[in-house]
Amino acid sequence: MNAVVLHEYGGPDKLKYESYPDPVAGKGEVLVRVAASSVNPIDYKMRSGEAKARFPLVLPAIIGRDISGIVREVGEGVTGFAPGDRVMALTVKAYAELVVVKATDLAHVPEHLDLIEAAALPLVALTGEQLITRGTKIQSGQTVLVTGAVGGVGRSAVWTAKKAGAIVIAGVRKSQVKDAATLGADTVLPLDDATAMEKLGFVDAVADTVGGETAAKLLGKVKQGGVFASVLGPPSYANMHPTVRIEPVQAVPDSKTLHTMAKDVLAGKLKIPIDRMVSLSEAGKAHAAAEKGGIGKILLLA
């Protein structure tokens, strides 16, 4: 097969499209012919070496977390999947034409949902959902502020919190307020507006996807006994707020939830914007573009 291989940490140019041995499905595993993967911030942090303390790589390595595709073979003991099935997953080694996935991590792509576009969902949908359900554990009637609300993770968190019956504040930059108005949140808050931040009252929880100074400021807006959940680790000055529970969240595969979120996307209840689709062979260019920022995801077509 062909794959995007990283031989050394560094810039986007370190991603090399080349021939690589085909993976083989073992017991409890499924071999998937990849239709598409997608670029996530963790991908370029792993590529550059920024994330090697948390996610060390054995080089040469294949990175990538999202896949959608067609089942080619099933391993011993696998039930519920057969060759030809349309599937998606949060997995590893995704920048390749073939990927082996644990059957328990694999989800069927809902009928009528575009197979290519399904590749945009696994990491962001599951991270956003788990940021709420495993991180904030927000309850109906409570108030949660979601930072980075127009991003894929933020959108998924806003939708999950609304499904739970929470009062949701979508935290965004001033330039994103118009985009955020379509998210279904109860209120939109420009986090880079000092006056608006000063007027913000106490909240039951913060679901953070941006970190930095914004996270540190919002920590002081959480009620005593409240929760600050983040995908970026504890904010600075966390020890200055001993009455706030800090909950770091790192997404784990959950095929049932992924399938449910995909059905929400199909029904138009949740939207994960897609910026562009490029060939897997252009992963380096895709990384360079993604690192410049933007709202939409970049898909890699295998």
Beta strands, then each sheet from edge to edge (+ up, - down):
strand 1: 2-6
strand 2: 15-19
strand 3: 29-38
strand 4: 66-74
strand 5: 86-90
strand 6: 98-102
strand 7: 106-108
strand 8: 143-147
strand 9: 167-172
strand 10: 187-190
strand 11: 203-208
strand 12: 222-230
strand 13: 245-248
strand 14: 274-279
strand 15: 297-301
sheet 1: 1+ 2-
sheet 2: 6+ 3- 4+ 5- 7+
sheet 3: 6+ 3- 15+ 14+
sheet 4: 10+ 9+ 8+ 11+ 12+ 13+
end
